[in-house]
Amino acid sequence: MRFLFLPAIFLRNIPQIGARPGAVARCCSRVLRAGTVLCGILACWPLAAQELLPSTRFYQGDFYRERFDTKLPRVDLEPPTRLSDFQIDGKLEFSLRSYLELVLANNTDMQVQKLSVEVQRNAITRAFAPFDPVVTANFNATRSETPTDTALAGAVTLSQLSQPYGIRYLQTLESGTQYSAGFDGVRTTTNNSFATFNPNITGNFRLSFSQPLLRNRGLYINRLPIMVARSRYRQSQYNMQDQIMRLLNQAELAYWSVIEAREALKVQEQGLALQDALLKRSQRELELGAISALEIYRPQQSYATAEIQVTQARYRLQQAEDVLRRQISADLDPAFRNMPLVLTESTLPPQDDRPLDKEAHVETAYRMRPDLKSSLQALDIDDLNFQSAKNRIQPDLALTGTYNSAGRGGNSVTRTNVFVGDGRTSAITRIIPGGFGDTLGQVFGFDFPAYGFGLTLRLPLRDRAGTADLADATINKRLNSLRARSLEQQIRQEVLNAVTQVENSRASVRLAQVALDFSQKNVDAETKRYDLGVTTIFFLLDAQTALTNSQANLVTQSVQYRRNLLTLLRVTGQLLEERGVTVE
């Protein structure tokens, strides 16, 4: 870990370097003791966060498997789950709560929303990319044969083999400091008779750093992209909660649509039974001569109309059930695709007549609505973008420093009569063996040091792009502030409308109950009148039709109350909490 603070250690010893020439070697010795090898640098990378993706390192086997694997990713879609848990006697039977559990587990749109957040989570990992260390290594070999035109070239045909090599480690810290450590050199062999080292092996160990003093200086500025990514991740979570709440609202509406269609079918079947009984009675009266043949057509027409209404109600129920099966993905499994559905919730009229506090519901919506939280989160992103734009228009002033240590190795060649003058090759009197170890010994013995410091200033005389970016950041914050206020107004209007609709539904259900009571009494009265012969079958059929319509209206108003109550929970942001749904 100490190697990460290499520039600080070097800077701390600057006074010693300036005071005594021999202090250079001691300073660099401290630097080398702070971190010995580059692998230690990689192992001590300090940046970590819970939301980051797991990333393999270069010394792990998965690192190479991930980068060189040519297989395309395989996506295996899971079949719908837990449907068999609700299978009873060849039917799917579930309450509203169990149905919503199946929706959350199997609904395809729900799974899409859950995965959409992962993209923003990956963006957090991407925001750490500027601080990732990089290692660069190189090696080259060049053989050259060149004719010479002077005796000083050392050979008639000069043959050389040059093999440069190097490795460099580069990293940027969160403070903006960029530092590098590297080793490079070259190995050269030649037939030059003047060469005193053959092969000649040179090496250089270089340390350098650059510290921004104005632009990009400090932890806060350099972590702005990370904070923006995290804010966008939180914003995507709010958006996901909002979408899941809307999808849950649609799923529950589908549940109540099936119940409404089921109860409507029962009402039409009861109406058909009444029409059937009246038709049979009319046919019996016709056989006995109590009525004329002209009176039988009206009961027959009413019965036929009731049959049509039953058929239409049955198909509406089938369509509603198909929608519900899609919500729980039962349509994907042939075993449950056509299985009958049994919903246990009833359409009992509401019993809670307490008045609703509109302002309290509005305040709840302001506190709970995820779309409003997302809009307010956008303001936080705007503040971060403003700070980033303001940083980019500052002058770019940086303190730089370098330290270099050189070395040389190879076979040392001693010659006599180097300049013989008659074209003969000079004689070699002694060869002192040497190699790469000699180069390393001189490099890290700091026998030939070179160091320096400097200041670099980049001052744009006119920065139009930066000025425009700063102006855009200001405008975007104002726009998002206005959008947030507009959303608050919209939420208030939605809550007020939803409360009004709930209260209206309560009144409509009570009126439907009263109308049903009167329709039933009217049917009983018309039946007695018809039995006494003081009324005609027209009025009796009309009374029965009115009774059927009243029953259907009560079902419609009761289900509509459930829908309006569901809408109120959605616009106040309480739907997930009321249904026991937790979004992680």
C-alpha positions in Angstrom: 0.0 0.0 0.0 2.9 2.4 0.7 3.9 2.4 -2.9 0.7 4.3 -3.8 2.1 7.3 -1.9 5.4 7.2 -3.8 5.1 10.8 -5.1 4.5 12.1 -1.5 7.6 10.3 -0.2 9.6 11.7 -3.1 8.3 15.3 -2.5 8.9 15.0 1.2 12.6 14.5 0.6 13.0 17.4 -2.0 14.8 19.6 0.6 17.4 17.0 1.1 17.9 16.6 -2.6 18.5 20.3 -3.0 20.8 20.6 0.0 23.2 17.7 -0.7 24.0 16.0 -4.0 24.4 12.6 -2.3 20.9 12.8 -1.0 19.5 11.7 -4.3 20.5 8.1 -3.8 19.2 8.1 -0.2 15.9 9.6 -1.3 15.4 7.0 -4.0 16.3 4.3 -1.6 13.5 5.3 0.6 11.2 5.4 -2.4 12.2 1.8 -3.4 11.7 0.6 0.2 8.2 2.1 0.1 7.2 -0.3 -2.6 9.4 -3.1 -4.1 7.6 -4.5 -7.1 4.8 -3.5 -9.4 2.7 -6.5 -8.4 2.5 -5.0 -5.0 1.0 -1.9 -6.5 -1.7 -3.8 -8.3 -2.6 -5.8 -5.2 -3.0 -2.6 -3.2 -5.5 -0.8 -5.4 -7.6 0.9 -2.7 -10.8 1.8 -4.6 -13.7 -0.4 -3.6 -17.5 0.0 -3.3 -20.3 -2.4 -2.7 -22.0 -1.5 -5.9 -19.0 -2.3 -8.1 -19.0 -5.3 -10.3 -16.6 -8.1 -9.4 -13.5 -7.7 -11.5 -10.8 -10.3 -12.0 -7.1 -9.3 -11.8 -4.5 -10.2 -14.4 -2.9 -12.9 -12.2 -6.2 -14.8 -11.9 -7.2 -17.5 -14.4 -10.6 -15.9 -15.1 -8.9 -12.8 -16.3 -7.7 -14.4 -19.5 -10.8 -16.6 -19.9 -13.1 -13.5 -19.9 -11.0 -11.7 -22.5 -10.2 -14.4 -25.0 -13.4 -16.5 -24.8 -15.1 -16.4 -28.2 -18.4 -17.9 -27.1 -21.5 -15.7 -27.2 -23.3 -15.2 -24.0 -26.2 -17.7 -23.6 -29.4 -16.5 -22.2 -31.6 -19.1 -20.5 -35.1 -17.8 -19.8 -36.7 -19.4 -16.7 -40.2 -20.9 -17.1 -43.0 -19.6 -14.9 -42.7 -20.7 -11.3 -45.0 -21.6 -8.4 -48.1 -22.0 -10.6 -48.5 -25.6 -9.5 -48.7 -24.4 -5.9 -52.2 -22.9 -6.7 -53.5 -25.8 -8.7 -56.6 -27.3 -7.0 -58.8 -29.9 -8.7 -57.6 -29.0 -12.1 -58.1 -25.2 -11.6 -55.8 -22.3 -10.7 -57.2 -20.7 -7.5 -55.6 -17.7 -5.8 -56.5 -14.7 -3.8 -55.4 -11.1 -4.7 -52.2 -11.4 -2.6 -51.1 -14.7 -4.0 -51.9 -13.5 -7.5 -49.7 -10.4 -7.0 -46.9 -12.7 -5.7 -47.1 -14.7 -9.0 -47.0 -11.4 -11.0 -43.9 -10.3 -9.2 -42.2 -13.7 -9.7 -43.2 -14.4 -13.3 -44.3 -11.2 -15.1 -41.9 -10.6 -18.0 -42.3 -6.8 -17.8 -41.4 -6.9 -14.1 -38.2 -8.8 -14.9 -37.3 -6.2 -17.7 -37.6 -3.4 -15.1 -35.4 -5.2 -12.6 -32.7 -5.7 -15.2 -32.8 -2.1 -16.4 -31.2 -0.9 -13.2 -28.2 -3.1 -13.7 -27.0 -0.9 -16.6 -26.7 2.1 -14.3 -25.0 -0.1 -11.7 -22.4 -1.0 -14.3 -22.0 2.7 -15.0 -20.6 3.1 -11.4 -17.9 0.6 -12.2 -17.2 2.4 -15.4 -16.8 5.7 -13.5 -13.8 4.2 -11.6 -12.1 3.4 -14.9 -9.8 6.6 -14.9 -8.2 5.2 -11.7 -7.4 1.8 -13.1 -3.7 1.1 -13.3 -2.1 0.2 -16.6 1.0 -1.8 -17.3 2.7 -1.4 -20.7 5.5 -3.7 -21.9 7.4 -3.7 -25.1 10.2 -5.6 -26.9 11.7 -5.1 -30.4 14.5 -6.6 -32.4 16.1 -4.9 -35.4 19.0 -6.3 -37.5 20.8 -3.9 -39.9 23.6 -4.3 -42.4 25.0 -0.9 -43.7 28.0 -0.2 -45.9 30.5 2.3 -44.5 32.4 5.1 -46.2 35.0 5.9 -43.5 37.5 4.1 -41.4 35.9 5.6 -38.3 32.9 3.4 -38.8 34.8 0.5 -37.3 34.0 -2.0 -40.1 33.7 -2.2 -43.9 30.1 -3.4 -43.5 28.6 -2.4 -40.2 26.3 -5.1 -38.7 24.2 -4.2 -35.8 21.5 -6.0 -33.7 19.3 -3.6 -31.6 16.8 -5.0 -29.1 15.0 -2.3 -27.1 12.8 -3.4 -24.2 10.7 -1.8 -21.5 7.9 -2.0 -18.9 6.0 0.9 -17.5 3.3 1.2 -14.8 0.9 4.2 -14.9 -1.8 5.1 -12.5 -4.0 8.1 -11.6 -5.0 8.6 -8.0 -8.3 10.0 -6.8 -6.5 13.2 -5.8 -5.6 13.8 -9.5 -2.0 12.8 -9.0 -0.7 10.8 -12.0 2.5 8.8 -11.5 4.4 6.3 -13.4 7.3 3.9 -12.7 9.1 2.1 -15.5 12.2 0.3 -16.6 13.6 0.4 -20.2 16.8 -0.2 -22.0 18.4 -1.7 -25.1 20.8 -4.5 -25.9 23.1 -3.9 -28.9 25.6 -6.1 -30.6 27.9 -4.9 -33.4 31.0 -5.7 -35.4 32.3 -2.1 -34.8 36.0 -2.4 -33.9 35.7 0.7 -31.8 33.0 -0.7 -29.5 34.2 -1.0 -26.0 31.1 -3.0 -24.8 29.8 -5.7 -27.0 27.1 -6.7 -26.4 26.2 -3.3 -24.9 23.3 -3.5 -22.4 21.8 -0.2 -21.1 19.0 0.3 -18.7 17.0 3.2 -17.2 14.7 3.3 -14.2 12.3 6.2 -14.3 9.9 7.7 -11.8 7.7 10.6 -12.7 4.6 12.3 -11.4 2.2 15.1 -12.3 0.1 16.9 -9.7 -2.7 19.2 -10.9 -2.7 22.5 -8.9 -5.9 24.1 -10.3 -7.9 22.0 -12.7 -8.7 18.4 -11.6 -7.2 19.0 -8.2 -8.5 17.2 -5.1 -10.6 14.1 -4.3 -14.0 15.9 -4.7 -13.4 17.0 -8.3 -12.0 13.7 -9.5 -14.8 11.7 -7.9 -17.5 13.8 -9.5 -18.1 11.2 -12.3 -18.5 8.5 -9.6 -20.9 10.6 -7.7 -22.9 11.3 -10.8 -23.0 7.6 -11.6 -24.2 6.8 -8.1 -26.9 9.5 -8.3 -28.1 8.2 -11.7 -28.2 4.7 -10.1 -30.4 5.9 -7.3 -32.5 7.7 -10.0 -32.9 4.5 -11.9 -34.0 2.7 -8.7 -36.7 5.3 -8.2 -37.7 4.9 -11.9 -37.8 1.2 -11.5 -40.0 1.5 -8.4 -42.4 3.8 -10.3 -42.6 1.4 -13.2 -43.1 -1.7 -11.0 -45.8 0.2 -9.2 -47.5 1.0 -12.5 -47.2 -2.6 -13.7 -48.6 -3.8 -10.4 -51.5 -1.5 -10.8 -52.2 -2.9 -14.3 -51.9 -6.4 -13.0 -54.4 -5.7 -10.2 -56.8 -4.0 -12.6 -56.6 -7.2 -14.7 -57.6 -9.2 -11.6 -60.6 -7.0 -10.9 -61.6 -7.1 -14.6 -61.9 -10.8 -14.4 -64.0 -10.6 -11.3 -66.2 -8.0 -12.9 -66.6 -10.1 -16.0 -67.3 -13.2 -13.8 -70.0 -11.4 -11.8 -71.5 -9.8 -14.9 -71.8 -13.3 -16.4 -73.6 -14.5 -13.3 -76.0 -11.6 -13.5 -76.7 -12.3 -17.2 -77.2 -16.0 -16.4 -79.7 -15.1 -13.6 -81.5 -12.8 -16.1 -81.6 -15.6 -18.6 -83.1 -17.9 -16.0 -85.8 -15.4 -15.3 -86.5 -15.0 -19.0 -86.6 -18.8 -19.4 -89.1 -19.2 -16.5 -91.3 -16.4 -17.9 -91.1 -17.9 -21.4 -92.2 -21.4 -20.2 -95.0 -19.8 -18.2 -96.2 -17.9 -21.3 -96.0 -21.1 -23.4 -98.1 -22.9 -20.8 -100.7 -20.1 -20.8 -100.8 -20.2 -24.6 -101.5 -23.9 -24.5 -104.3 -23.3 -22.0 -105.7 -20.5 -24.1 -105.1 -17.8 -21.5 -103.2 -15.6 -23.9 -103.3 -15.2 -27.7 -100.6 -16.3 -30.0 -99.5 -12.7 -30.5 -98.4 -12.4 -26.9 -95.8 -15.2 -27.1 -93.4 -13.2 -29.3 -92.3 -10.7 -26.7 -91.2 -13.4 -24.2 -89.4 -15.3 -27.0 -87.6 -12.1 -28.0 -86.6 -11.3 -24.5 -85.2 -14.8 -24.0 -83.2 -14.6 -27.2 -81.8 -11.2 -26.2 -80.8 -12.7 -22.8 -79.1 -15.6 -24.5 -77.1 -13.1 -26.6 -76.1 -11.1 -23.6 -75.0 -14.3 -21.8 -72.8 -15.3 -24.8 -71.2 -11.9 -25.0 -70.5 -11.9 -21.2 -68.9 -15.3 -21.5 -66.5 -14.1 -24.2 -65.7 -10.9 -22.3 -64.8 -13.2 -19.3 -62.6 -15.3 -21.6 -60.7 -12.2 -22.8 -60.2 -10.9 -19.3 -58.9 -14.3 -18.2 -56.4 -14.3 -21.1 -55.1 -11.0 -20.0 -54.7 -12.2 -16.4 -52.9 -15.4 -17.6 -50.4 -13.2 -19.3 -49.8 -11.2 -16.2 -48.6 -14.4 -14.4 -47.0 -15.9 -17.5 -49.4 -18.9 -17.4 -49.7 -18.5 -21.2 -46.0 -19.7 -21.5 -46.7 -23.1 -19.9 -49.0 -25.4 -21.9 -50.0 -27.2 -18.7 -51.6 -24.0 -17.3 -52.4 -22.2 -20.5 -56.1 -23.2 -20.6 -56.6 -24.1 -17.0 -59.8 -22.6 -15.5 -59.3 -19.7 -13.1 -60.9 -19.3 -9.6 -60.5 -15.9 -8.0 -61.4 -15.8 -4.3 -61.9 -12.1 -3.9 -65.4 -10.8 -3.6 -67.1 -7.6 -4.8 -68.7 -6.7 -1.5 -69.7 -3.0 -1.3 -67.3 -0.8 0.7 -67.9 -0.5 4.5 -65.6 2.4 5.2 -67.5 5.7 5.0 -65.0 7.9 6.6 -64.2 11.1 4.7 -60.8 11.3 3.0 -58.4 14.1 3.9 -57.2 15.4 0.6 -54.3 17.5 1.9 -53.0 14.6 3.9 -53.0 12.4 0.9 -51.2 15.0 -1.1 -48.5 15.3 1.5 -48.2 11.5 1.5 -47.8 11.5 -2.3 -45.0 14.2 -2.1 -43.2 11.9 0.4 -43.8 8.6 -1.3 -44.0 9.0 -5.0 -40.8 7.5 -6.6 -41.2 9.6 -9.8 -41.0 12.8 -7.7 -37.9 11.4 -5.9 -36.3 10.7 -9.3 -37.1 14.2 -10.4 -35.4 15.6 -7.3 -32.5 13.3 -7.7 -32.0 14.9 -11.1 -31.3 18.2 -9.3 -28.5 16.6 -7.4 -27.0 15.4 -10.7 -27.3 18.9 -12.1 -25.3 20.3 -9.1 -22.5 17.7 -9.8 -22.5 18.5 -13.5 -22.2 22.2 -12.7 -19.2 21.6 -10.4 -17.6 19.5 -13.2 -18.2 22.2 -15.8 -16.8 24.8 -13.5 -13.7 22.7 -13.0 -13.1 22.4 -16.7 -12.9 26.2 -17.3 -10.1 26.6 -14.7 -6.5 27.0 -15.9 -4.5 23.8 -16.1 -1.5 24.2 -13.9 0.5 21.1 -12.9 3.6 20.3 -10.9 5.8 17.7 -12.6 8.8 15.8 -11.4 11.0 13.0 -12.7 13.8 10.9 -11.4 16.0 8.7 -13.7 18.7 6.2 -12.9 20.9 4.8 -15.7 23.2 1.8 -15.9 25.3 -0.1 -18.5 26.4 -3.6 -18.8 27.8 -6.2 -21.2 31.2 -7.6 -22.2 33.9 -4.9 -21.8 36.4 -5.1 -24.7 40.0 -3.7 -24.5 41.8 -3.3 -27.8 45.3 -2.3 -28.9 46.2 -0.3 -32.0 42.7 0.9 -32.4 43.8 3.3 -35.2 46.3 1.2 -37.1 45.8 3.2 -40.2 46.3 0.4 -42.7 42.8 -1.1 -42.6 43.7 -4.0 -40.4 41.4 -5.0 -37.5 42.6 -3.9 -34.1 43.6 -6.6 -31.7 41.6 -7.5 -28.6 43.8 -7.8 -25.5 41.2 -8.4 -22.8 37.5 -9.1 -22.4 35.8 -8.6 -19.1 32.6 -10.6 -19.0 29.4 -8.7 -18.0 25.7 -8.8 -18.6 22.3 -7.6 -17.5 23.1 -8.0 -13.9 25.7 -5.2 -14.2 23.1 -2.9 -15.7 20.6 -3.6 -12.9 23.3 -3.1 -10.3 24.2 0.4 -11.7 20.5 1.4 -12.2 19.4 0.5 -8.7 22.7 1.5 -7.2 21.8 5.0 -8.4 25.3 5.6 -9.8 24.1 7.8 -12.6 21.0 9.8 -11.4 19.1 12.5 -13.1 16.2 14.4 -11.6 14.1 17.4 -12.3 11.0 19.4 -11.5 8.8 21.8 -13.4 5.6 23.6 -13.8 3.3 23.3 -16.7 0.6 25.9 -17.4 -2.1 25.6 -20.0 -4.2 28.8 -20.1 -6.9 29.0 -22.8 -7.2 32.7 -23.8 -10.9 32.1 -24.8 -12.7 28.9 -23.8 -16.1 29.0 -25.6 -16.8 25.3 -25.1 -16.2 25.5 -21.3 -18.4 28.6 -21.1 -21.2 27.0 -23.0 -21.0 23.8 -20.9 -21.2 25.9 -17.7 -24.2 27.8 -19.1 -25.9 24.5 -20.1 -25.4 23.1 -16.6 -27.2 26.2 -15.2 -30.0 25.9 -17.7 -30.5 22.2 -17.1 -30.8 22.7 -13.3 -33.5 25.4 -13.9 -35.3 23.2 -16.4 -35.3 20.2 -14.0 -36.4 22.5 -11.1 -39.4 23.6 -13.3 -40.1 20.0 -14.2 -40.1 19.0 -10.6 -42.5 21.8 -9.7 -44.7 20.8 -12.7 -44.7 17.2 -11.4 -45.7 18.3 -8.0 -48.6 20.2 -9.4 -49.6 17.1 -11.5 -49.3 14.9 -8.5 -51.5 17.2 -6.5 -54.1 17.2 -9.3 -54.0 13.4 -9.6 -54.5 12.9 -5.8 -57.4 15.3 -5.7 -59.0 13.6 -8.6 -58.4 10.1 -7.2 -59.9 11.1 -3.8 -62.9 12.6 -5.6 -63.4 9.4 -7.6 -63.2 7.2 -4.5 -65.9 9.3 -2.7 -67.9 9.3 -5.9 -67.7 5.5 -6.1 -68.9 5.2 -2.5 -72.0 7.2 -3.3 -72.5 5.4 -6.6 -72.4 2.0 -4.8 -75.0 3.2 -2.2 -77.2 4.5 -5.0 -76.8 1.2 -6.9 -77.9 -0.8 -3.8 -80.9 1.4 -3.4 -81.8 1.0 -7.1 -81.4 -2.8 -6.8 -83.8 -2.9 -3.8 -86.4 -0.9 -5.7 -85.9 -3.1 -8.9 -86.5 -6.2 -6.8 -89.6 -4.8 -5.2 -90.9 -3.7 -8.6 -90.4 -7.2 -10.0 -92.3 -8.7 -7.1 -95.1 -6.2 -7.5 -95.3 -6.7 -11.3 -95.3 -10.5 -10.8 -98.3 -10.2 -8.4 -100.1 -7.9 -10.8 -99.5 -10.2 -13.7 -100.8 -13.2 -11.6 -104.0 -11.1 -10.8 -104.3 -10.2 -14.5 -104.2 -6.4 -13.9 -101.0 -5.9 -16.0 -99.5 -7.1 -19.2 -96.4 -9.2 -19.8 -94.7 -6.1 -21.3 -94.4 -4.5 -17.9 -93.3 -7.7 -16.2 -90.5 -8.1 -18.8 -89.5 -4.5 -18.4 -89.3 -4.9 -14.6 -87.1 -8.1 -14.9 -84.8 -6.3 -17.4 -84.5 -3.4 -15.0 -83.6 -5.8 -12.2 -80.9 -7.4 -14.3 -79.5 -4.0 -15.2 -79.5 -3.0 -11.5 -77.7 -6.1 -10.5 -75.1 -5.5 -13.2 -74.8 -1.8 -12.2 -74.1 -2.8 -8.6 -71.3 -5.2 -9.7 -69.9 -2.5 -12.0 -69.9 0.2 -9.3 -68.4 -2.1 -6.7 -65.5 -3.1 -8.9 -65.1 0.5 -10.0 -64.7 1.5 -6.3 -61.9 -1.1 -6.0 -60.3 0.4 -9.1 -60.6 4.0 -7.8 -59.2 2.9 -4.5 -56.3 1.2 -6.3 -55.7 4.4 -8.3 -55.6 6.4 -5.1 -52.9 4.1 -3.7 -50.9 4.4 -6.9 -51.0 8.3 -7.1 -50.1 8.6 -3.4 -47.2 6.1 -3.9 -48.5 3.7 -1.2 -49.4 0.8 -3.5 -46.1 -1.1 -3.0 -46.3 -0.6 0.7 -49.9 -1.6 1.0 -49.4 -4.7 -1.0 -46.3 -5.7 1.0 -43.9 -5.3 -2.0 -40.3 -4.4 -1.2 -38.0 -3.3 -4.2 -34.4 -4.0 -3.5 
